[in-house]
Amino acid sequence: MLTIRRPNQPPAAPRPNRRGFLAGAGAIVVAFRLEAGPARAAGLEPAGIAPQPNAFVRIGADDTVTVVIKHLDMGQGNTTGLATILADELGADWSRVRTAFAPADAKLYANLLMGPIQGTGGSTAVANSWVQLRKAGAAAREMLVAAAAFQWKVPVAEITVAEGVVRHAPSNRQARFGELAASAATLPVPAEPRLKDPSEWRLIGQKVPRLDSVAKTDGSAVYALDIRRPGQVTAVIARPPRFGGTVKGFDGAQARKVPGVLDVVQVPSGVAVIARDTWSAMQGRKALTVEWDESAAETRSSEAILAEYRERAKAPGLTASTRGDPGAALKGAAKVIEAEFTFPYLAHAAMEPLNATIERAEDGGYDVHAGFQFQTVEQATMAAVLGVTPDRVRLHTHWAGGSFGRRATPTADYAAETAAVFKATGEKAPVHLVWTREDDMTGGYYRPSVLHRVRAGIDAKGAVVGWDHVMVGKSIMIGSPFEAMIVKNGIDATTVEGASDTPYALPAYRFGVHNGREGVPVLWWRSVGHSHTAHVMEVMIDDLAHAAGADPVAYRLALLTNAPRLAGVLRRAADEAGWGGAQAKGSGLGVAVHESFGSYVAMVAQVSVGQGHVKVERIVAAVDVGVAVNPDVIRAQVEGAVGFALSSVLRNRITLKDGQVQEANFDAYEPTRMSEMPRVEVHIVPSTAAPTGIGEPGVPVLAPAIANAVFAASGQRLRSLPLDLSGLKGA
């Protein structure tokens, strides 16, 4: 309940500030408790997780409003989106808004959709912070109003707040935020501040300038790779050439002779070379002699692993989802389509390579700088390596040049390595661990390779009667610290998402899964399981529509009667793309629609087909993400998803030969070129629902929309990714 003192009452005595990170002269620092009831009702807090106090805003004497960002911004723009939410409730002047990354503190900054850990992923940043940040902004606003009411001796109800100014129109008084911050900071924090009605929003839903654009344009933004500490040295690690290999022995004599090399030490993941600079460290690593123990290593090639997948797919697998009797239904079907889909391993290939810097602090603790994505996991892992409690490891999160899931490893691999190297060198100097592009491409983590096999049938009228689906792919969660939370009855929810929970009204359906057993380390990749399940579902639905002689959009709509928001984006994308219009010879339109991470996305792709060639000309997307906090960021994320995923549709794959990765850099794993980029149109469907994420949902629908467009243009069905264009015929 909101407590505001009457004008004739003195402000409460200042309380000791226990939040040193946010402390500052003349600053108002807001902390509040997110109550369990409202949080759960809004779907923002898992049951059983106690609410935690959270500190999110600092208002300085200079009128700046600093919004504390508990998530990593790796280019997706969540700093702008999250700041928008708080600033609008506060009534801030956007030109005075700043952001700061929060320290590692799960009690203050837990991701409410992940549980009691601080972390970024699953397109949850805005979704889990929506109520939280609105309350923080509203509480700060009411504290400023209360302070002004006391000073001016006027009723609270007569005071308004806008553009960073508190006003009392009847007496023609006003004050800037900075003038009121010190006195407001002494007042009790309202437990239940009034949240603005959407009609009062001035920033939410509008195109406001991104807060990071200028710094990232002029080069002043500090990324982890930019960190330089006094006396800092650089380390690179020689890792096993095959997954599962270990160091049997090494000779560092020649490496130590390389100018600039300072030391060579063994760490759990390999042999580290420490030098005065990155180039010297890399040259020293080349001079190393390492004998590897590969007795437990993965030595198969991609073809052998896929062959095992095909054999295993002959059996039903673990049942992830079932209804009706698809076997019986398929026996009575008028037409049955059988199809196989294969997907390769994929690298994350973020522009900024993995890196972190660690040093010993004056108080005996440790300061670590990196683009931290799972702060709780990374802090605990490094503390364990260093033999200290987590509070002795202070994480400083910086801008990250991409991630797509790679920085969020359950093992905190590169963070653990950083601590291990520092410990092995006797903690003599700050260590900057750097992974080269080749290190990550050939020895990192990958989107799992997956095989799907589907049998689906329709009756004489074209209606779906049965669908039998089995897939084989390695689980990301099995064997990880998250297994108990995510894996049920041997089934990893991130493996089967997007297919086991299909919104299509399929009367007889079974989805079975086999967990892959190869020794290749796998990890979530932008859109996780949806990156392959959406493709399979949408291409198969297109196949069935064609077999039924039906329009692909109309066919989908008939199966989405219980999914109105999906149907809504499908209609919008089709309308905006001019679906149903005549296409030139060799040109075609394809459609796909999918829900992921609580968001709904449809895409229509227009392609032109030549002999062994596909040109993606245009992508029309419709998205429903609830309240569109910042439409410009939403559009940018969908455009970015197209650019990111297009190369995986057309060519990219990670392949193994005798257990060794063959693609080591962008020459063999080529990103999307500007010349390949289609025209992208993004249409945001208005919604009053709570906002959801958009960092990942734009990826799953791109591939099936393109594949379906290729079929429409050529009559040839290309199912597996990347699309095999070698046999594609021209118009």
C-alpha positions in Angstrom: 0.0 0.0 0.0 1.3 3.4 -1.0 2.5 5.6 1.9 2.8 9.3 1.3 3.4 11.7 4.2 1.2 14.7 4.5 2.8 18.1 3.7 3.0 19.0 7.4 5.0 15.9 8.2 8.7 15.9 7.9 10.4 13.5 5.5 11.5 10.2 7.0 15.1 10.1 8.2 17.4 8.7 5.6 18.0 5.0 5.9 21.5 3.5 5.5 22.2 2.7 1.8 23.0 -0.9 1.5 23.2 -0.8 -2.3 26.7 0.6 -2.8 26.6 0.0 -6.6 23.9 2.6 -6.9 24.9 5.0 -4.2 25.7 8.5 -5.2 25.4 12.0 -3.8 22.0 13.6 -4.6 20.6 10.4 -6.0 17.3 8.6 -5.5 17.7 4.9 -5.6 14.6 2.8 -5.8 14.3 -0.7 -4.5 11.0 -2.5 -4.2 9.6 -6.0 -3.6 7.7 -7.6 -6.4 4.9 -9.4 -4.6 4.3 -13.0 -5.5 0.6 -12.7 -6.3 0.7 -10.1 -9.0 3.8 -11.5 -10.5 2.4 -15.0 -10.8 -0.9 -13.6 -12.1 1.0 -11.8 -14.9 3.0 -15.0 -15.7 6.2 -13.3 -14.7 7.3 -15.5 -11.7 7.6 -19.2 -11.5 5.6 -20.8 -8.7 7.7 -21.5 -5.7 10.3 -18.8 -6.3 10.2 -16.2 -3.5 10.0 -12.6 -4.6 13.3 -10.7 -4.2 14.0 -7.0 -3.7 15.2 -5.3 -6.9 17.0 -2.0 -7.4 16.6 -0.5 -10.9 16.7 3.3 -11.0 19.0 6.0 -9.9 18.1 9.7 -10.4 21.1 12.0 -10.1 21.4 15.6 -9.0 22.3 16.4 -12.6 18.8 15.2 -13.7 20.2 12.0 -15.3 18.1 8.9 -14.9 20.2 5.7 -14.9 18.3 2.5 -15.5 20.0 -0.6 -14.1 19.9 -3.4 -16.7 20.0 -6.9 -15.2 20.4 -8.5 -18.7 23.2 -8.7 -21.2 22.8 -6.6 -24.3 24.5 -8.4 -27.1 23.1 -6.2 -29.8 19.4 -7.0 -29.4 18.6 -3.6 -28.0 17.2 -4.7 -24.6 18.9 -1.8 -22.8 16.7 0.6 -24.8 13.6 -1.5 -24.4 14.0 -2.0 -20.7 14.9 1.6 -20.1 11.8 2.7 -22.1 9.5 0.8 -19.7 10.9 2.4 -16.6 11.3 5.8 -18.0 7.7 6.0 -19.2 6.3 5.1 -15.8 8.7 7.6 -14.2 7.9 10.4 -16.6 11.5 10.9 -17.5 13.1 13.1 -20.2 14.4 10.5 -22.7 17.4 12.6 -23.5 18.5 12.3 -19.9 18.1 8.5 -19.7 21.2 6.4 -19.3 21.8 2.7 -18.6 24.3 0.7 -16.5 24.7 -3.1 -16.4 23.9 -4.6 -13.1 26.4 -6.5 -11.0 26.0 -10.2 -10.4 23.4 -10.6 -7.7 20.6 -13.1 -8.2 18.8 -11.8 -5.1 18.4 -8.4 -6.7 18.4 -9.3 -10.4 17.1 -12.7 -11.0 15.4 -13.5 -14.3 11.9 -14.1 -13.1 11.2 -16.6 -15.9 14.3 -18.6 -15.4 14.1 -19.1 -11.7 16.5 -17.9 -9.0 19.3 -17.1 -11.3 20.4 -14.0 -13.1 20.7 -14.5 -16.8 19.6 -13.6 -20.3 18.1 -15.9 -22.9 14.9 -17.3 -24.3 13.8 -13.9 -25.4 12.8 -13.2 -21.8 14.4 -9.8 -21.0 11.3 -7.6 -21.6 8.8 -10.3 -20.7 10.1 -10.9 -17.2 10.9 -7.2 -16.5 7.6 -5.7 -17.7 5.8 -5.4 -14.4 9.0 -5.2 -12.4 10.3 -2.1 -14.2 6.9 -0.4 -14.4 6.7 -0.7 -10.6 10.2 0.7 -10.2 9.5 3.7 -12.4 6.1 4.3 -10.8 7.5 4.1 -7.3 10.2 6.6 -8.1 7.7 8.9 -9.7 5.5 8.8 -6.5 8.5 9.5 -4.3 9.4 12.6 -6.4 5.8 13.8 -6.2 5.7 13.2 -2.4 8.9 15.2 -2.0 7.5 18.1 -4.1 4.2 18.0 -2.2 6.1 18.4 1.1 8.3 21.2 -0.1 5.5 23.1 -1.7 2.8 22.2 0.9 0.3 21.2 -1.8 -1.8 18.1 -2.4 -0.2 15.2 -4.1 -3.2 14.9 -6.4 -2.5 18.3 -8.0 1.0 17.4 -9.1 2.0 16.1 -12.5 5.2 14.6 -13.8 6.4 14.7 -17.5 9.6 15.1 -19.4 11.7 15.0 -16.2 9.9 17.8 -14.6 7.5 17.8 -11.6 4.8 20.5 -11.8 2.1 22.0 -9.7 0.0 24.0 -12.2 -2.2 25.9 -9.7 0.8 27.5 -8.0 2.9 27.6 -11.2 5.7 25.7 -9.4 8.0 23.2 -11.0 11.2 21.3 -10.2 13.5 19.1 -12.2 14.1 15.5 -11.1 17.6 16.4 -9.9 16.3 19.1 -7.6 14.0 16.7 -5.8 16.2 13.5 -5.8 17.9 14.0 -2.5 14.8 14.6 -0.5 12.8 12.0 -2.4 15.5 9.4 -1.5 14.6 9.8 2.2 11.0 8.7 1.7 9.6 5.2 2.1 9.3 3.3 -1.2 5.7 2.8 -2.2 4.8 -0.9 -2.0 2.1 -0.7 -4.6 2.6 2.4 -6.8 -0.1 3.3 -9.3 0.8 2.1 -12.8 -0.1 4.3 -15.7 -3.0 3.5 -18.0 -1.8 2.8 -21.5 -3.4 6.1 -22.6 -0.8 7.9 -20.5 2.2 6.3 -22.1 4.5 8.7 -24.0 7.4 6.4 -24.7 6.1 2.9 -24.8 4.9 2.0 -28.3 6.8 4.9 -29.8 10.0 5.0 -31.9 12.5 6.4 -29.4 16.2 6.6 -30.3 18.3 3.6 -29.2 20.5 4.5 -26.2 23.5 2.7 -27.6 23.5 3.9 -31.2 25.8 6.9 -30.8 28.4 5.0 -28.7 28.4 2.0 -31.0 28.8 4.3 -34.0 31.6 6.5 -32.8 33.5 3.6 -31.1 33.2 4.8 -27.6 31.1 1.8 -26.5 33.3 -0.5 -24.4 33.1 -4.2 -25.2 34.8 -6.9 -23.3 37.5 -7.2 -26.0 38.3 -3.5 -25.3 39.3 -4.0 -21.7 42.9 -3.1 -20.8 44.0 -3.4 -17.2 47.4 -2.2 -15.9 50.0 -4.9 -16.5 47.5 -7.0 -18.4 48.8 -10.1 -20.3 47.0 -12.2 -22.9 46.3 -15.9 -22.9 45.2 -18.3 -25.6 44.7 -22.0 -25.1 45.6 -25.0 -27.3 42.6 -27.3 -27.0 42.2 -30.9 -28.2 41.5 -31.2 -32.0 38.7 -33.7 -31.3 35.9 -33.3 -28.7 36.6 -35.4 -25.6 40.4 -35.3 -26.0 42.7 -34.4 -23.1 46.3 -33.4 -22.6 48.6 -36.4 -22.3 51.8 -34.3 -22.3 53.3 -31.2 -23.8 56.6 -29.4 -24.4 56.5 -25.6 -24.1 60.2 -25.0 -24.7 59.9 -23.7 -28.3 56.8 -21.6 -27.3 58.7 -19.9 -24.6 61.3 -18.8 -27.1 58.8 -16.8 -29.1 59.3 -13.1 -28.5 56.6 -11.8 -26.1 55.7 -15.1 -24.6 55.8 -15.1 -20.8 54.6 -18.5 -19.7 53.1 -21.8 -20.7 50.8 -23.6 -18.3 48.4 -26.6 -18.4 44.7 -26.0 -17.5 41.8 -28.5 -17.5 40.8 -27.7 -21.1 44.3 -27.7 -22.7 47.6 -25.8 -22.6 47.6 -22.0 -22.2 50.2 -19.7 -23.6 50.5 -16.3 -21.9 52.1 -13.4 -23.6 52.4 -9.7 -23.7 49.9 -9.4 -26.5 47.5 -11.5 -28.6 49.7 -12.0 -31.6 52.6 -13.3 -29.5 50.3 -15.7 -27.6 49.0 -17.0 -30.9 52.5 -17.5 -32.3 53.6 -19.2 -29.1 50.7 -21.6 -29.4 51.8 -22.6 -32.9 55.2 -23.5 -31.5 53.7 -25.7 -28.8 54.2 -29.5 -28.9 51.1 -31.2 -27.4 50.4 -34.9 -27.2 46.7 -35.6 -26.9 44.9 -38.5 -25.4 42.0 -39.2 -27.7 40.9 -42.5 -26.3 37.5 -41.0 -25.3 37.3 -38.6 -28.2 34.6 -38.4 -30.8 36.2 -39.6 -34.0 33.3 -40.1 -36.4 32.5 -38.0 -39.4 29.1 -36.2 -39.9 28.0 -38.9 -42.3 28.5 -41.7 -39.8 26.5 -39.8 -37.1 23.7 -39.1 -39.5 23.6 -42.8 -40.5 23.2 -43.7 -36.9 20.3 -41.1 -36.7 18.6 -42.7 -39.6 18.8 -46.1 -38.1 17.4 -45.0 -34.7 14.6 -43.1 -36.4 13.1 -46.4 -37.5 11.9 -46.9 -33.9 9.2 -44.7 -32.3 11.4 -43.2 -29.6 10.3 -41.6 -26.3 6.8 -40.1 -26.6 6.9 -36.4 -26.3 3.3 -35.8 -27.4 0.4 -37.9 -28.5 -3.3 -37.8 -29.2 -5.5 -40.2 -31.1 -4.1 -43.2 -33.0 -2.0 -41.9 -35.9 -1.0 -45.4 -37.0 -4.6 -46.4 -37.6 -5.5 -43.0 -39.1 -2.7 -43.3 -41.7 -3.8 -46.7 -42.7 -7.1 -45.3 -43.7 -5.8 -42.1 -45.3 -6.5 -41.3 -49.0 -3.0 -40.0 -49.4 0.1 -40.3 -47.2 3.3 -38.2 -47.5 6.5 -39.5 -46.1 9.5 -37.1 -45.7 12.9 -36.9 -44.1 14.5 -33.6 -42.9 18.1 -33.3 -41.9 19.8 -30.3 -40.1 23.5 -29.9 -39.6 25.5 -28.6 -36.7 25.6 -24.8 -36.7 28.1 -22.5 -35.1 27.0 -19.3 -33.4 29.8 -17.3 -35.0 29.2 -14.1 -33.1 31.2 -11.1 -34.3 33.1 -10.5 -31.1 35.0 -13.7 -30.1 34.7 -15.0 -26.6 37.0 -13.3 -24.1 37.3 -12.2 -20.5 39.7 -10.4 -18.3 40.4 -11.2 -14.6 42.5 -9.4 -12.0 43.0 -9.5 -8.2 41.4 -6.6 -6.4 42.9 -4.7 -3.5 40.5 -6.3 -1.1 41.7 -9.8 -2.1 38.6 -10.5 -4.2 38.5 -10.8 -8.0 37.2 -8.4 -10.7 36.2 -10.0 -14.0 35.2 -8.2 -17.2 33.3 -9.9 -19.9 30.0 -10.0 -21.8 28.4 -12.1 -19.2 25.1 -13.8 -20.1 24.5 -16.2 -17.2 26.0 -14.2 -14.4 24.9 -16.5 -11.6 26.4 -19.6 -13.3 29.6 -17.7 -14.3 30.2 -16.2 -10.9 29.7 -19.5 -9.1 31.8 -21.4 -11.6 34.7 -19.0 -11.4 34.5 -18.9 -7.6 34.7 -22.7 -7.5 37.8 -22.7 -9.7 39.5 -20.0 -7.6 38.5 -21.7 -4.3 36.5 -18.7 -2.9 32.9 -17.9 -2.2 30.9 -16.3 -5.1 30.7 -12.9 -3.4 34.5 -12.7 -3.8 34.1 -12.7 -7.6 32.8 -9.4 -8.9 31.5 -9.6 -12.5 31.5 -6.5 -14.6 29.2 -7.0 -17.6 30.1 -5.1 -20.8 28.5 -4.8 -24.2 28.8 -8.1 -26.1 29.3 -8.2 -29.9 26.7 -10.9 -30.4 26.0 -14.3 -28.8 23.1 -16.1 -30.3 23.3 -18.4 -27.2 27.1 -19.0 -27.2 27.9 -16.9 -24.1 25.2 -18.7 -22.1 26.9 -22.0 -21.5 25.7 -24.1 -18.6 29.4 -24.9 -17.9 30.5 -21.3 -18.1 33.3 -22.7 -20.2 35.3 -19.6 -21.2 34.7 -18.0 -17.7 36.0 -21.1 -16.1 39.1 -21.1 -18.4 39.8 -17.5 -17.5 39.9 -18.3 -13.8 41.9 -21.5 -14.4 44.6 -19.6 -16.4 44.8 -16.9 -13.8 45.2 -19.4 -11.0 47.8 -21.4 -12.9 49.9 -18.3 -13.5 50.0 -17.5 -9.8 47.7 -14.5 -10.2 50.8 -12.4 -10.9 49.1 -10.1 -13.5 45.7 -9.5 -14.9 44.9 -12.1 -17.6 42.9 -11.5 -20.7 41.8 -14.8 -22.2 41.0 -14.6 -25.9 39.3 -17.2 -28.1 40.2 -16.7 -31.8 37.6 -17.2 -34.5 39.1 -20.6 -35.2 39.0 -21.6 -31.6 35.3 -21.1 -31.3 34.4 -22.5 -34.8 36.3 -25.7 -34.3 36.2 -26.3 -30.6 33.1 -24.5 -29.2 29.5 -25.5 -28.9 27.0 -26.0 -31.7 23.3 -26.1 -32.6 22.6 -29.8 -32.5 22.5 -31.8 -35.7 18.9 -33.2 -36.1 17.0 -35.7 -38.2 13.2 -35.7 -38.5 11.1 -38.3 -40.2 7.4 -37.6 -40.7 4.4 -39.6 -42.1 1.3 -37.5 -42.5 -2.0 -38.4 -44.3 -5.1 -36.6 -45.6 -8.6 -37.9 -46.4 -10.4 -37.6 -49.7 -11.4 -34.0 -48.9 -7.9 -33.0 -48.0 -8.3 -32.8 -44.3 -5.4 -34.1 -42.1 -6.3 -37.4 -40.5 -3.0 -38.5 -39.0 0.6 -37.4 -38.3 3.4 -39.7 -37.1 6.6 -37.8 -36.3 10.0 -38.9 -34.9 13.2 -37.0 -34.5 16.8 -37.8 -33.4 19.0 -35.1 -32.0 21.4 -34.6 -29.1 19.8 -33.0 -26.0 21.3 -29.7 -24.8 20.0 -30.1 -21.2 20.8 -33.7 -20.4 24.0 -33.7 -18.4 23.8 -30.0 -17.7 22.9 -28.2 -14.4 19.5 -27.5 -15.8 18.6 -31.1 -16.5 16.3 -31.5 -13.4 14.4 -28.4 -14.3 13.9 -29.0 -18.1 14.2 -32.7 -18.8 11.2 -34.8 -17.9 11.0 -38.6 -18.5 14.1 -38.4 -20.6 12.7 -35.7 -22.9 14.4 -32.3 -23.2 11.8 -29.6 -23.7 14.2 -27.5 -25.7 14.6 -30.4 -28.2 10.9 -30.9 -29.0 9.5 -27.4 -28.6 7.6 -26.2 -31.6 6.5 -29.7 -32.6 5.4 -31.5 -29.5 3.2 -28.5 -28.7 2.0 -27.8 -32.2 -1.0 -25.4 -32.3 -2.4 -27.1 -35.4 -5.6 -29.1 -34.8 -4.2 -32.5 -35.9 -6.8 -35.2 -34.8 -4.3 -38.0 -34.6 -0.7 -37.0 -33.7 2.4 -38.5 -32.2 5.8 -36.9 -31.7 8.6 -39.2 -30.6 12.2 -38.4 -29.9 15.6 -40.1 -29.6 18.4 -38.4 -27.8 21.6 -38.3 -29.7 24.7 -39.9 -28.2 27.6 -38.4 -30.1 30.5 -36.6 -28.3 29.9 -33.2 -29.9 29.1 -30.4 -27.4 25.8 -28.8 -28.2 24.1 -25.6 -27.1 21.1 -23.5 -27.7 21.4 -21.5 -30.9 19.1 -18.6 -31.8 15.6 -20.0 -31.4 16.8 -23.3 -30.0 14.6 -26.3 -30.9 12.3 -24.0 -32.9 15.2 -23.6 -35.4 14.4 -27.0 -36.8 10.9 -28.0 -35.6 9.2 -25.0 -37.2 10.8 -25.8 -40.5 9.6 -29.4 -40.4 6.1 -28.5 -39.4 5.6 -25.7 -41.9 7.1 -27.5 -44.9 5.0 -30.6 -44.1 1.8 -28.5 -43.8 2.7 -27.0 -47.1 3.1 -30.4 -48.6 -0.4 -31.4 -47.3 -2.0 -28.3 -48.6 -0.5 -29.0 -52.1 -1.7 -32.6 -51.9 -5.2 -31.4 -51.0 -5.2 -28.9 -53.8 -5.7 -26.1 -51.2 -4.3 -22.6 -50.8 -1.5 -22.8 -48.2 -2.7 -19.9 -46.2 -6.3 -21.0 -46.2 -5.2 -24.5 -45.3 -3.3 -23.3 -42.3 -6.1 -21.0 -41.1 -8.5 -24.0 -41.1 -6.1 -25.8 -38.7 -5.6 -22.7 -36.5 -9.1 -22.2 -35.2 -7.8 -22.5 -31.6 -4.9 -20.2 -32.2 -6.3 -16.8 -32.9 -3.1 -14.8 -32.5 -1.2 -17.1 -34.9 -4.1 -16.8 -37.4 -3.9 -13.1 -37.0 -0.3 -12.7 -38.0 -0.8 -15.2 -40.8 -3.6 -13.1 -42.3 -1.6 -9.9 -41.8 1.5 -11.2 -43.5 -0.5 -12.7 -46.4 -2.4 -9.5 -46.9 0.7 -7.2 -46.8 2.5 -9.5 -49.2 -0.3 -9.6 -51.8 -0.9 -13.3 -51.4 -2.8 -14.9 -54.2 -1.5 -12.5 -56.9 0.0 -13.7 -60.1 3.8 -14.4 -60.0 6.3 -14.1 -62.8 7.8 -17.3 -64.2 10.5 -18.5 -62.0 9.2 -16.5 -59.0 7.1 -17.8 -56.1 5.7 -16.9 -52.7 6.0 -19.2 -49.7 4.5 -18.8 -46.3 5.2 -20.0 -42.7 3.8 -19.2 -39.3 5.0 -20.2 -35.9 4.8 -19.4 -32.2 8.0 -19.4 -30.1 8.9 -17.8 -26.7 5.3 -16.5 -26.4 5.5 -14.5 -29.6 3.7 -15.1 -32.9 5.4 -14.6 -36.3 4.4 -15.2 -39.9 6.5 -14.6 -42.9 5.9 -14.6 -46.6 9.0 -15.1 -48.7 9.3 -14.1 -52.4 12.0 -15.8 -54.3 13.3 -16.1 -57.8 14.7 -19.5 -58.9 17.4 -20.1 -61.5 19.6 -23.1 -62.4 21.1 -24.1 -59.1 20.3 -20.7 -57.6 17.8 -19.0 -55.4 17.5 -15.3 -54.8 15.4 -14.2 -51.9 13.8 -11.0 -53.1 11.5 -10.0 -50.3 10.4 -11.0 -46.8 7.1 -9.8 -45.4 6.7 -10.4 -41.7 3.9 -9.9 -39.3 4.6 -10.2 -35.6 2.5 -10.2 -32.4 4.6 -9.6 -29.4 2.0 -8.1 -27.1 2.6 -4.5 -26.3 5.2 -3.2 -28.7 7.5 -1.5 -26.2 9.8 -0.1 -28.9 8.6 -0.8 -32.5 11.9 0.2 -34.0 13.8 -2.3 -32.0 11.2 -5.0 -32.8 11.6 -4.3 -36.5 15.4 -4.3 -36.2 15.3 -7.7 -34.5 13.2 -9.2 -37.2 15.4 -7.7 -39.9 18.4 -9.0 -38.0 16.9 -12.5 -37.7 16.5 -12.6 -41.5 20.1 -11.6 -42.0 21.3 -14.1 -39.3 19.3 -17.1 -40.5 19.6 -16.6 -44.3 23.1 -18.0 -44.5 22.0 -21.2 -42.6 19.1 -21.6 -45.1 21.4 -21.2 -48.2 24.7 -22.8 -47.3 26.1 -22.9 -43.7 26.9 -26.1 -41.9 29.5 -27.4 -39.5 30.8 -30.8 -40.6 33.1 -33.3 -39.0 35.7 -35.4 -40.7 37.1 -38.1 -38.4 35.9 -36.1 -35.5 37.5 -32.8 -36.5 35.5 -29.7 -37.5 36.2 -28.7 -41.1 34.9 -25.1 -41.1 37.3 -22.8 -39.2 36.4 -19.3 -40.2 34.1 -17.2 -42.3 35.7 -18.3 -45.6 34.1 -21.7 -45.1 31.2 -20.6 -42.9 30.1 -17.5 -44.8 27.7 -15.0 -43.2 24.9 -13.4 -45.2 26.3 -10.8 -47.6 24.7 -7.4 -48.0 24.2 -8.2 -51.7 22.1 -11.3 -50.6 19.9 -9.4 -48.2 16.3 -9.3 -49.3 13.9 -6.3 -48.8 12.3 -6.9 -45.3 9.0 -5.5 -44.3 7.9 -5.9 -40.7 4.3 -5.3 -39.6 3.5 -5.2 -35.9 0.1 -6.4 -35.0 -1.4 -4.2 -32.3 -2.0 -5.9 -29.0 -2.8 -5.1 -25.4 -1.3 -8.4 -24.1 1.8 -8.2 -21.9 4.9 -7.9 -24.0 6.9 -11.0 -25.1 10.3 -11.4 -26.7 11.5 -10.9 -30.3 15.2 -11.7 -30.2 14.6 -15.2 -31.4 11.1 -15.6 -32.8 12.0 -14.2 -36.2 14.4 -17.0 -37.0 12.2 -20.2 -37.1 9.8 -19.1 -39.9 12.4 -17.8 -42.4 13.7 -21.2 -43.6 10.2 -22.8 -44.2 8.9 -19.7 -45.9 11.8 -19.7 -48.3 11.6 -23.5 -48.9 7.9 -23.2 -49.6 8.5 -20.3 -52.0 11.1 -22.4 -53.8 8.5 -25.1 -54.3 5.9 -22.6 -55.5 8.4 -21.2 -58.0 10.0 -24.5 -59.3 7.7 -27.4 -58.3 10.7 -28.9 -56.5 10.5 -29.7 -52.8 13.7 -29.0 -50.9 13.3 -30.1 -47.3 16.7 -30.4 -45.6 18.8 -27.5 -44.5 20.8 -25.9 -45.9 18.8 -26.1 -49.1 20.5 -28.3 -51.7 20.4 -26.1 -54.7 22.7 -28.3 -56.8 19.8 -30.0 -58.6 17.5 -27.0 -58.7 16.2 -26.4 -62.2 15.8 -23.0 -63.7 12.5 -21.5 -64.8 
